[in-house]
């Protein structure tokens, strides 16, 4: 799994896989990517520093890896 943050655009991307079949904006500014089986393989969070409580400022200058579980689309 890989997570990257773009400070200029304030976007956080979390990827479990690059095999994206479809994407869905589940709510404004939250985009979920799914594979062909309906599993979540990615997450894009717009305005990340405003949405995530205690968003670490150090993420702004680096690429971080975040531990997370896999989810399936209902």
PDB file with one MODEL, atoms N, CA, C and O in Angstrom:
MODEL        1
ATOM      1  N   UNK A   1       0.837  -1.167   0.000  1.00  0.00           N
ATOM      2  CA  UNK A   1       0.000   0.000   0.000  1.00  0.00           C
ATOM      3  C   UNK A   1       0.886   1.236   0.000  1.00  0.00           C
ATOM      4  O   UNK A   1       1.933   1.262   0.646  1.00  0.00           O
ATOM      5  N   UNK A   2       0.464   2.242  -0.719  1.00  0.00           N
ATOM      6  CA  UNK A   2       1.246   3.470  -0.844  1.00  0.00           C
ATOM      7  C   UNK A   2       0.326   4.665  -0.629  1.00  0.00           C
ATOM      8  O   UNK A   2      -0.803   4.693  -1.120  1.00  0.00           O
ATOM      9  N   UNK A   3       0.814   5.633   0.099  1.00  0.00           N
ATOM     10  CA  UNK A   3       0.064   6.874   0.295  1.00  0.00           C
ATOM     11  C   UNK A   3       0.949   8.041  -0.115  1.00  0.00           C
ATOM     12  O   UNK A   3       2.131   8.088   0.228  1.00  0.00           O
ATOM     13  N   UNK A   4       0.371   8.976  -0.848  1.00  0.00           N
ATOM     14  CA  UNK A   4       1.097  10.180  -1.232  1.00  0.00           C
ATOM     15  C   UNK A   4       0.214  11.395  -0.964  1.00  0.00           C
ATOM     16  O   UNK A   4      -1.014  11.321  -0.979  1.00  0.00           O
ATOM     17  N   UNK A   5       0.884  12.506  -0.720  1.00  0.00           N
ATOM     18  CA  UNK A   5       0.167  13.748  -0.436  1.00  0.00           C
ATOM     19  C   UNK A   5       0.724  14.854  -1.316  1.00  0.00           C
ATOM     20  O   UNK A   5       1.940  15.019  -1.413  1.00  0.00           O
ATOM     21  N   UNK A   6      -0.160  15.616  -1.960  1.00  0.00           N
ATOM     22  CA  UNK A   6       0.219  16.758  -2.757  1.00  0.00           C
ATOM     23  C   UNK A   6      -0.183  18.005  -1.981  1.00  0.00           C
ATOM     24  O   UNK A   6      -1.365  18.330  -1.874  1.00  0.00           O
ATOM     25  N   UNK A   7       0.814  18.696  -1.443  1.00  0.00           N
ATOM     26  CA  UNK A   7       0.547  19.857  -0.597  1.00  0.00           C
ATOM     27  C   UNK A   7      -0.106  20.992  -1.384  1.00  0.00           C
ATOM     28  O   UNK A   7      -1.016  21.652  -0.882  1.00  0.00           O
ATOM     29  N   UNK A   8       0.349  21.218  -2.598  1.00  0.00           N
ATOM     30  CA  UNK A   8      -0.178  22.324  -3.398  1.00  0.00           C
ATOM     31  C   UNK A   8      -1.684  22.175  -3.638  1.00  0.00           C
ATOM     32  O   UNK A   8      -2.434  23.147  -3.550  1.00  0.00           O
ATOM     33  N   UNK A   9      -2.113  20.949  -3.943  1.00  0.00           N
ATOM     34  CA  UNK A   9      -3.532  20.695  -4.206  1.00  0.00           C
ATOM     35  C   UNK A   9      -4.280  20.199  -2.975  1.00  0.00           C
ATOM     36  O   UNK A   9      -5.505  20.080  -3.001  1.00  0.00           O
ATOM     37  N   UNK A  10      -3.550  19.906  -1.889  1.00  0.00           N
ATOM     38  CA  UNK A  10      -4.115  19.379  -0.637  1.00  0.00           C
ATOM     39  C   UNK A  10      -4.924  18.108  -0.891  1.00  0.00           C
ATOM     40  O   UNK A  10      -6.078  17.982  -0.480  1.00  0.00           O
ATOM     41  N   UNK A  11      -4.266  17.160  -1.593  1.00  0.00           N
ATOM     42  CA  UNK A  11      -4.907  15.893  -1.947  1.00  0.00           C
ATOM     43  C   UNK A  11      -4.075  14.741  -1.395  1.00  0.00           C
ATOM     44  O   UNK A  11      -2.861  14.686  -1.590  1.00  0.00           O
ATOM     45  N   UNK A  12      -4.744  13.829  -0.708  1.00  0.00           N
ATOM     46  CA  UNK A  12      -4.114  12.613  -0.194  1.00  0.00           C
ATOM     47  C   UNK A  12      -4.613  11.441  -1.022  1.00  0.00           C
ATOM     48  O   UNK A  12      -5.820  11.250  -1.170  1.00  0.00           O
ATOM     49  N   UNK A  13      -3.679  10.647  -1.566  1.00  0.00           N
ATOM     50  CA  UNK A  13      -4.014   9.441  -2.315  1.00  0.00           C
ATOM     51  C   UNK A  13      -3.525   8.245  -1.528  1.00  0.00           C
ATOM     52  O   UNK A  13      -2.386   8.225  -1.061  1.00  0.00           O
ATOM     53  N   UNK A  14      -4.369   7.260  -1.381  1.00  0.00           N
ATOM     54  CA  UNK A  14      -3.994   5.996  -0.750  1.00  0.00           C
ATOM     55  C   UNK A  14      -4.313   4.904  -1.760  1.00  0.00           C
ATOM     56  O   UNK A  14      -5.442   4.802  -2.242  1.00  0.00           O
ATOM     57  N   UNK A  15      -3.301   4.080  -2.081  1.00  0.00           N
ATOM     58  CA  UNK A  15      -3.471   3.028  -3.084  1.00  0.00           C
ATOM     59  C   UNK A  15      -3.074   1.682  -2.502  1.00  0.00           C
ATOM     60  O   UNK A  15      -1.976   1.517  -1.969  1.00  0.00           O
ATOM     61  N   UNK A  16      -3.987   0.724  -2.613  1.00  0.00           N
ATOM     62  CA  UNK A  16      -3.680  -0.659  -2.261  1.00  0.00           C
ATOM     63  C   UNK A  16      -3.283  -1.420  -3.508  1.00  0.00           C
ATOM     64  O   UNK A  16      -2.561  -2.415  -3.435  1.00  0.00           O
ATOM     65  N   UNK A  17      -3.758  -0.949  -4.663  1.00  0.00           N
ATOM     66  CA  UNK A  17      -3.485  -1.593  -5.947  1.00  0.00           C
ATOM     67  C   UNK A  17      -3.697  -0.559  -7.045  1.00  0.00           C
ATOM     68  O   UNK A  17      -4.440   0.406  -6.865  1.00  0.00           O
ATOM     69  N   UNK A  18      -3.037  -0.767  -8.187  1.00  0.00           N
ATOM     70  CA  UNK A  18      -3.223   0.135  -9.326  1.00  0.00           C
ATOM     71  C   UNK A  18      -4.231  -0.411 -10.328  1.00  0.00           C
ATOM     72  O   UNK A  18      -4.423   0.177 -11.392  1.00  0.00           O
ATOM     73  N   UNK A  19      -4.872  -1.518 -10.006  1.00  0.00           N
ATOM     74  CA  UNK A  19      -5.840  -2.146 -10.908  1.00  0.00           C
ATOM     75  C   UNK A  19      -7.235  -1.550 -10.690  1.00  0.00           C
ATOM     76  O   UNK A  19      -8.127  -2.209 -10.155  1.00  0.00           O
ATOM     77  N   UNK A  20      -7.404  -0.307 -11.109  1.00  0.00           N
ATOM     78  CA  UNK A  20      -8.660   0.417 -10.905  1.00  0.00           C
ATOM     79  C   UNK A  20      -9.607   0.140 -12.067  1.00  0.00           C
ATOM     80  O   UNK A  20      -9.254   0.338 -13.229  1.00  0.00           O
ATOM     81  N   UNK A  21     -10.805  -0.316 -11.744  1.00  0.00           N
ATOM     82  CA  UNK A  21     -11.829  -0.579 -12.753  1.00  0.00           C
ATOM     83  C   UNK A  21     -12.846   0.562 -12.803  1.00  0.00           C
ATOM     84  O   UNK A  21     -13.286   0.961 -13.881  1.00  0.00           O
ATOM     85  N   UNK A  22     -13.215   1.083 -11.635  1.00  0.00           N
ATOM     86  CA  UNK A  22     -14.153   2.203 -11.585  1.00  0.00           C
ATOM     87  C   UNK A  22     -13.896   3.043 -10.338  1.00  0.00           C
ATOM     88  O   UNK A  22     -13.304   2.578  -9.364  1.00  0.00           O
ATOM     89  N   UNK A  23     -14.352   4.278 -10.394  1.00  0.00           N
ATOM     90  CA  UNK A  23     -14.221   5.205  -9.273  1.00  0.00           C
ATOM     91  C   UNK A  23     -15.588   5.795  -8.966  1.00  0.00           C
ATOM     92  O   UNK A  23     -16.437   5.943  -9.845  1.00  0.00           O
ATOM     93  N   UNK A  24     -15.777   6.128  -7.699  1.00  0.00           N
ATOM     94  CA  UNK A  24     -17.065   6.671  -7.273  1.00  0.00           C
ATOM     95  C   UNK A  24     -16.817   7.755  -6.230  1.00  0.00           C
ATOM     96  O   UNK A  24     -16.114   7.525  -5.246  1.00  0.00           O
ATOM     97  N   UNK A  25     -17.389   8.930  -6.444  1.00  0.00           N
ATOM     98  CA  UNK A  25     -17.298   9.994  -5.444  1.00  0.00           C
ATOM     99  C   UNK A  25     -18.394   9.715  -4.418  1.00  0.00           C
ATOM    100  O   UNK A  25     -19.557  10.063  -4.625  1.00  0.00           O
ATOM    101  N   UNK A  26     -18.008   9.085  -3.312  1.00  0.00           N
ATOM    102  CA  UNK A  26     -18.975   8.634  -2.309  1.00  0.00           C
ATOM    103  C   UNK A  26     -19.603   9.784  -1.541  1.00  0.00           C
ATOM    104  O   UNK A  26     -20.719   9.667  -1.036  1.00  0.00           O
ATOM    105  N   UNK A  27     -18.888  10.883  -1.455  1.00  0.00           N
ATOM    106  CA  UNK A  27     -19.400  12.139  -0.915  1.00  0.00           C
ATOM    107  C   UNK A  27     -18.499  13.218  -1.469  1.00  0.00           C
ATOM    108  O   UNK A  27     -17.409  12.904  -1.947  1.00  0.00           O
ATOM    109  N   UNK A  28     -18.902  14.469  -1.429  1.00  0.00           N
ATOM    110  CA  UNK A  28     -18.077  15.514  -2.028  1.00  0.00           C
ATOM    111  C   UNK A  28     -16.642  15.487  -1.492  1.00  0.00           C
ATOM    112  O   UNK A  28     -16.407  15.588  -0.288  1.00  0.00           O
ATOM    113  N   UNK A  29     -15.694  15.349  -2.420  1.00  0.00           N
ATOM    114  CA  UNK A  29     -14.286  15.372  -2.054  1.00  0.00           C
ATOM    115  C   UNK A  29     -13.698  14.042  -1.619  1.00  0.00           C
ATOM    116  O   UNK A  29     -12.522  13.982  -1.261  1.00  0.00           O
ATOM    117  N   UNK A  30     -14.483  12.975  -1.641  1.00  0.00           N
ATOM    118  CA  UNK A  30     -13.997  11.636  -1.280  1.00  0.00           C
ATOM    119  C   UNK A  30     -14.252  10.713  -2.468  1.00  0.00           C
ATOM    120  O   UNK A  30     -15.401  10.428  -2.807  1.00  0.00           O
ATOM    121  N   UNK A  31     -13.178  10.250  -3.096  1.00  0.00           N
ATOM    122  CA  UNK A  31     -13.290   9.397  -4.274  1.00  0.00           C
ATOM    123  C   UNK A  31     -12.709   8.029  -3.940  1.00  0.00           C
ATOM    124  O   UNK A  31     -11.566   7.919  -3.496  1.00  0.00           O
ATOM    125  N   UNK A  32     -13.506   6.991  -4.158  1.00  0.00           N
ATOM    126  CA  UNK A  32     -13.104   5.622  -3.866  1.00  0.00           C
ATOM    127  C   UNK A  32     -12.915   4.889  -5.189  1.00  0.00           C
ATOM    128  O   UNK A  32     -13.771   4.951  -6.071  1.00  0.00           O
ATOM    129  N   UNK A  33     -11.778   4.188  -5.319  1.00  0.00           N
ATOM    130  CA  UNK A  33     -11.481   3.403  -6.510  1.00  0.00           C
ATOM    131  C   UNK A  33     -11.705   1.927  -6.210  1.00  0.00           C
ATOM    132  O   UNK A  33     -11.338   1.437  -5.142  1.00  0.00           O
ATOM    133  N   UNK A  34     -12.320   1.214  -7.176  1.00  0.00           N
ATOM    134  CA  UNK A  34     -12.644  -0.203  -7.016  1.00  0.00           C
ATOM    135  C   UNK A  34     -11.995  -1.029  -8.122  1.00  0.00           C
ATOM    136  O   UNK A  34     -11.795  -0.545  -9.236  1.00  0.00           O
ATOM    137  N   UNK A  35     -11.667  -2.284  -7.801  1.00  0.00           N
ATOM    138  CA  UNK A  35     -11.207  -3.209  -8.832  1.00  0.00           C
ATOM    139  C   UNK A  35     -12.418  -3.914  -9.443  1.00  0.00           C
ATOM    140  O   UNK A  35     -13.557  -3.603  -9.094  1.00  0.00           O
ATOM    141  N   UNK A  36     -12.178  -4.863 -10.355  1.00  0.00           N
ATOM    142  CA  UNK A  36     -13.281  -5.550 -11.047  1.00  0.00           C
ATOM    143  C   UNK A  36     -14.152  -6.374 -10.108  1.00  0.00           C
ATOM    144  O   UNK A  36     -15.313  -6.639 -10.419  1.00  0.00           O
ATOM    145  N   UNK A  37     -13.607  -6.783  -8.960  1.00  0.00           N
ATOM    146  CA  UNK A  37     -14.368  -7.570  -7.991  1.00  0.00           C
ATOM    147  C   UNK A  37     -15.134  -6.697  -6.999  1.00  0.00           C
ATOM    148  O   UNK A  37     -15.845  -7.217  -6.139  1.00  0.00           O
ATOM    149  N   UNK A  38     -14.996  -5.375  -7.113  1.00  0.00           N
ATOM    150  CA  UNK A  38     -15.689  -4.468  -6.210  1.00  0.00           C
ATOM    151  C   UNK A  38     -14.936  -4.160  -4.936  1.00  0.00           C
ATOM    152  O   UNK A  38     -15.482  -3.543  -4.021  1.00  0.00           O
ATOM    153  N   UNK A  39     -13.667  -4.591  -4.867  1.00  0.00           N
ATOM    154  CA  UNK A  39     -12.845  -4.289  -3.693  1.00  0.00           C
ATOM    155  C   UNK A  39     -12.290  -2.877  -3.788  1.00  0.00           C
ATOM    156  O   UNK A  39     -11.966  -2.406  -4.878  1.00  0.00           O
ATOM    157  N   UNK A  40     -12.183  -2.211  -2.670  1.00  0.00           N
ATOM    158  CA  UNK A  40     -11.571  -0.886  -2.637  1.00  0.00           C
ATOM    159  C   UNK A  40     -10.072  -1.049  -2.862  1.00  0.00           C
ATOM    160  O   UNK A  40      -9.401  -1.786  -2.139  1.00  0.00           O
ATOM    161  N   UNK A  41      -9.552  -0.347  -3.881  1.00  0.00           N
ATOM    162  CA  UNK A  41      -8.127  -0.406  -4.181  1.00  0.00           C
ATOM    163  C   UNK A  41      -7.473   0.970  -4.088  1.00  0.00           C
ATOM    164  O   UNK A  41      -6.257   1.092  -4.234  1.00  0.00           O
ATOM    165  N   UNK A  42      -8.277   2.006  -3.846  1.00  0.00           N
ATOM    166  CA  UNK A  42      -7.720   3.339  -3.733  1.00  0.00           C
ATOM    167  C   UNK A  42      -8.704   4.310  -3.118  1.00  0.00           C
ATOM    168  O   UNK A  42      -9.917   4.099  -3.125  1.00  0.00           O
ATOM    169  N   UNK A  43      -8.139   5.382  -2.586  1.00  0.00           N
ATOM    170  CA  UNK A  43      -8.932   6.414  -1.944  1.00  0.00           C
ATOM    171  C   UNK A  43      -8.259   7.745  -2.216  1.00  0.00           C
ATOM    172  O   UNK A  43      -7.050   7.881  -2.033  1.00  0.00           O
ATOM    173  N   UNK A  44      -9.028   8.723  -2.649  1.00  0.00           N
ATOM    174  CA  UNK A  44      -8.526  10.069  -2.888  1.00  0.00           C
ATOM    175  C   UNK A  44      -9.324  11.015  -2.005  1.00  0.00           C
ATOM    176  O   UNK A  44     -10.554  11.030  -2.042  1.00  0.00           O
ATOM    177  N   UNK A  45      -8.610  11.803  -1.211  1.00  0.00           N
ATOM    178  CA  UNK A  45      -9.262  12.731  -0.292  1.00  0.00           C
ATOM    179  C   UNK A  45      -8.853  14.149  -0.672  1.00  0.00           C
ATOM    180  O   UNK A  45      -7.696  14.538  -0.511  1.00  0.00           O
ATOM    181  N   UNK A  46      -9.813  14.913  -1.176  1.00  0.00           N
ATOM    182  CA  UNK A  46      -9.571  16.313  -1.518  1.00  0.00           C
ATOM    183  C   UNK A  46      -9.660  17.157  -0.252  1.00  0.00           C
ATOM    184  O   UNK A  46     -10.412  16.824   0.663  1.00  0.00           O
ATOM    185  N   UNK A  47      -8.897  18.245  -0.194  1.00  0.00           N
ATOM    186  CA  UNK A  47      -8.843  19.101   0.997  1.00  0.00           C
ATOM    187  C   UNK A  47      -8.509  18.266   2.234  1.00  0.00           C
ATOM    188  O   UNK A  47      -9.129  18.417   3.287  1.00  0.00           O
ATOM    189  N   UNK A  48      -7.522  17.389   2.088  1.00  0.00           N
ATOM    190  CA  UNK A  48      -7.183  16.418   3.135  1.00  0.00           C
ATOM    191  C   UNK A  48      -6.842  17.070   4.471  1.00  0.00           C
ATOM    192  O   UNK A  48      -7.270  16.584   5.518  1.00  0.00           O
ATOM    193  N   UNK A  49      -6.085  18.154   4.451  1.00  0.00           N
ATOM    194  CA  UNK A  49      -5.676  18.768   5.718  1.00  0.00           C
ATOM    195  C   UNK A  49      -6.857  19.360   6.481  1.00  0.00           C
ATOM    196  O   UNK A  49      -6.785  19.546   7.696  1.00  0.00           O
ATOM    197  N   UNK A  50      -7.934  19.653   5.776  1.00  0.00           N
ATOM    198  CA  UNK A  50      -9.129  20.196   6.429  1.00  0.00           C
ATOM    199  C   UNK A  50     -10.070  19.085   6.902  1.00  0.00           C
ATOM    200  O   UNK A  50     -10.862  19.293   7.821  1.00  0.00           O
ATOM    201  N   UNK A  51      -9.986  17.903   6.274  1.00  0.00           N
ATOM    202  CA  UNK A  51     -10.899  16.804   6.578  1.00  0.00           C
ATOM    203  C   UNK A  51     -10.381  15.859   7.655  1.00  0.00           C
ATOM    204  O   UNK A  51     -11.164  15.252   8.385  1.00  0.00           O
ATOM    205  N   UNK A  52      -9.057  15.736   7.752  1.00  0.00           N
ATOM    206  CA  UNK A  52      -8.465  14.758   8.663  1.00  0.00           C
ATOM    207  C   UNK A  52      -7.978  15.472   9.917  1.00  0.00           C
ATOM    208  O   UNK A  52      -7.097  16.330   9.857  1.00  0.00           O
ATOM    209  N   UNK A  53      -8.560  15.108  11.042  1.00  0.00           N
ATOM    210  CA  UNK A  53      -8.198  15.719  12.316  1.00  0.00           C
ATOM    211  C   UNK A  53      -6.727  15.440  12.619  1.00  0.00           C
ATOM    212  O   UNK A  53      -6.255  14.317  12.444  1.00  0.00           O
ATOM    213  N   UNK A  54      -6.012  16.456  13.071  1.00  0.00           N
ATOM    214  CA  UNK A  54      -4.592  16.352  13.408  1.00  0.00           C
ATOM    215  C   UNK A  54      -3.755  15.862  12.234  1.00  0.00           C
ATOM    216  O   UNK A  54      -2.812  15.093  12.418  1.00  0.00           O
ATOM    217  N   UNK A  55      -4.097  16.305  11.030  1.00  0.00           N
ATOM    218  CA  UNK A  55      -3.345  15.915   9.836  1.00  0.00           C
ATOM    219  C   UNK A  55      -1.896  16.350  10.013  1.00  0.00           C
ATOM    220  O   UNK A  55      -1.631  17.538  10.198  1.00  0.00           O
ATOM    221  N   UNK A  56      -0.954  15.413   9.959  1.00  0.00           N
ATOM    222  CA  UNK A  56       0.446  15.760  10.236  1.00  0.00           C
ATOM    223  C   UNK A  56       1.045  16.668   9.162  1.00  0.00           C
ATOM    224  O   UNK A  56       0.988  16.351   7.974  1.00  0.00           O
ATOM    225  N   UNK A  57       1.604  17.765   9.571  1.00  0.00           N
ATOM    226  CA  UNK A  57       2.228  18.701   8.645  1.00  0.00           C
ATOM    227  C   UNK A  57       3.427  18.087   7.938  1.00  0.00           C
ATOM    228  O   UNK A  57       3.741  18.468   6.810  1.00  0.00           O
ATOM    229  N   UNK A  58       4.097  17.147   8.584  1.00  0.00           N
ATOM    230  CA  UNK A  58       5.262  16.523   7.963  1.00  0.00           C
ATOM    231  C   UNK A  58       4.891  15.737   6.711  1.00  0.00           C
ATOM    232  O   UNK A  58       5.749  15.499   5.860  1.00  0.00           O
ATOM    233  N   UNK A  59       3.642  15.333   6.581  1.00  0.00           N
ATOM    234  CA  UNK A  59       3.195  14.599   5.397  1.00  0.00           C
ATOM    235  C   UNK A  59       3.292  15.496   4.170  1.00  0.00           C
ATOM    236  O   UNK A  59       3.480  15.005   3.057  1.00  0.00           O
ATOM    237  N   UNK A  60       3.167  16.779   4.360  1.00  0.00           N
ATOM    238  CA  UNK A  60       3.187  17.725   3.255  1.00  0.00           C
ATOM    239  C   UNK A  60       4.473  17.661   2.443  1.00  0.00           C
ATOM    240  O   UNK A  60       4.462  17.977   1.253  1.00  0.00           O
ATOM    241  N   UNK A  61       5.571  17.263   3.055  1.00  0.00           N
ATOM    242  CA  UNK A  61       6.857  17.246   2.371  1.00  0.00           C
ATOM    243  C   UNK A  61       7.356  15.842   2.061  1.00  0.00           C
ATOM    244  O   UNK A  61       8.484  15.691   1.593  1.00  0.00           O
ATOM    245  N   UNK A  62       6.562  14.823   2.303  1.00  0.00           N
ATOM    246  CA  UNK A  62       7.060  13.469   2.099  1.00  0.00           C
ATOM    247  C   UNK A  62       5.965  12.528   1.633  1.00  0.00           C
ATOM    248  O   UNK A  62       4.782  12.867   1.629  1.00  0.00           O
ATOM    249  N   UNK A  63       6.391  11.343   1.242  1.00  0.00           N
ATOM    250  CA  UNK A  63       5.464  10.266   0.929  1.00  0.00           C
ATOM    251  C   UNK A  63       5.449   9.353   2.127  1.00  0.00           C
ATOM    252  O   UNK A  63       6.506   8.935   2.601  1.00  0.00           O
ATOM    253  N   UNK A  64       4.269   9.033   2.627  1.00  0.00           N
ATOM    254  CA  UNK A  64       4.150   8.200   3.815  1.00  0.00           C
ATOM    255  C   UNK A  64       3.401   6.926   3.486  1.00  0.00           C
ATOM    256  O   UNK A  64       2.569   6.897   2.579  1.00  0.00           O
ATOM    257  N   UNK A  65       3.699   5.887   4.218  1.00  0.00           N
ATOM    258  CA  UNK A  65       2.964   4.637   4.109  1.00  0.00           C
ATOM    259  C   UNK A  65       2.059   4.536   5.316  1.00  0.00           C
ATOM    260  O   UNK A  65       2.499   4.741   6.447  1.00  0.00           O
ATOM    261  N   UNK A  66       0.802   4.222   5.081  1.00  0.00           N
ATOM    262  CA  UNK A  66      -0.193   4.134   6.144  1.00  0.00           C
ATOM    263  C   UNK A  66      -0.720   2.710   6.183  1.00  0.00           C
ATOM    264  O   UNK A  66      -1.084   2.166   5.140  1.00  0.00           O
ATOM    265  N   UNK A  67      -0.772   2.093   7.354  1.00  0.00           N
ATOM    266  CA  UNK A  67      -1.335   0.753   7.480  1.00  0.00           C
ATOM    267  C   UNK A  67      -2.850   0.845   7.423  1.00  0.00           C
ATOM    268  O   UNK A  67      -3.456   1.668   8.109  1.00  0.00           O
ATOM    269  N   UNK A  68      -3.450   0.014   6.615  1.00  0.00           N
ATOM    270  CA  UNK A  68      -4.909   0.025   6.484  1.00  0.00           C
ATOM    271  C   UNK A  68      -5.398  -1.343   6.039  1.00  0.00           C
ATOM    272  O   UNK A  68      -4.647  -2.136   5.472  1.00  0.00           O
ATOM    273  N   UNK A  69      -6.666  -1.600   6.306  1.00  0.00           N
ATOM    274  CA  UNK A  69      -7.289  -2.854   5.883  1.00  0.00           C
ATOM    275  C   UNK A  69      -7.900  -2.679   4.503  1.00  0.00           C
ATOM    276  O   UNK A  69      -8.095  -1.552   4.048  1.00  0.00           O
ATOM    277  N   UNK A  70      -8.203  -3.784   3.833  1.00  0.00           N
ATOM    278  CA  UNK A  70      -8.903  -3.743   2.562  1.00  0.00           C
ATOM    279  C   UNK A  70     -10.403  -3.795   2.819  1.00  0.00           C
ATOM    280  O   UNK A  70     -10.858  -4.410   3.783  1.00  0.00           O
ATOM    281  N   UNK A  71     -11.142  -3.161   1.968  1.00  0.00           N
ATOM    282  CA  UNK A  71     -12.591  -3.083   2.114  1.00  0.00           C
ATOM    283  C   UNK A  71     -13.250  -3.545   0.822  1.00  0.00           C
ATOM    284  O   UNK A  71     -12.648  -3.463  -0.249  1.00  0.00           O
ATOM    285  N   UNK A  72     -14.446  -4.016   0.917  1.00  0.00           N
ATOM    286  CA  UNK A  72     -15.201  -4.419  -0.272  1.00  0.00           C
ATOM    287  C   UNK A  72     -16.395  -3.498  -0.454  1.00  0.00           C
ATOM    288  O   UNK A  72     -17.005  -3.055   0.520  1.00  0.00           O
ATOM    289  N   UNK A  73     -16.721  -3.216  -1.692  1.00  0.00           N
ATOM    290  CA  UNK A  73     -17.881  -2.383  -2.015  1.00  0.00           C
ATOM    291  C   UNK A  73     -19.144  -3.178  -1.718  1.00  0.00           C
ATOM    292  O   UNK A  73     -19.245  -4.349  -2.084  1.00  0.00           O
ATOM    293  N   UNK A  74     -20.101  -2.549  -1.059  1.00  0.00           N
ATOM    294  CA  UNK A  74     -21.356  -3.234  -0.713  1.00  0.00           C
ATOM    295  C   UNK A  74     -22.310  -3.250  -1.878  1.00  0.00           C
ATOM    296  O   UNK A  74     -23.413  -3.785  -1.765  1.00  0.00           O
TER     297      UNK A  74
ENDMDL
END
